[in-house]
Amino acid sequence: MYFVYLLESKQDKSWYIGYTPDNPVNRLAKHNAFTAYYTKRKAPWKIIYFEAYLARKDATGREKFLKSGSGHRFLKKQLKII
């Protein structure tokens, strides 16, 4: 199973979108342990949204969409963030 997740930095409320074939909670621990290159500067992080997929292709496609402008608008509407 593959997961697409949305993290929010506790420092400045910025977002990071990624995917993992692992449990998203385990991946969050790696982000917060400063072992992930792109996220170590804004740690600690918290998971605010995730989706599960059976196929890697579906998860990577969804990750790509969520990183787009339309995807960000979708997430803001879904999470009711103004």
Secondary structure, 3 states (H helix, E strand, C coil): CEEEEEEEECCCCCEEEEEECCCHHHHHHHHHCCCCCCCHHHCCEEEEEEEEECCHHHHHHHHHHHCCHHHHHHHHHHHCCC
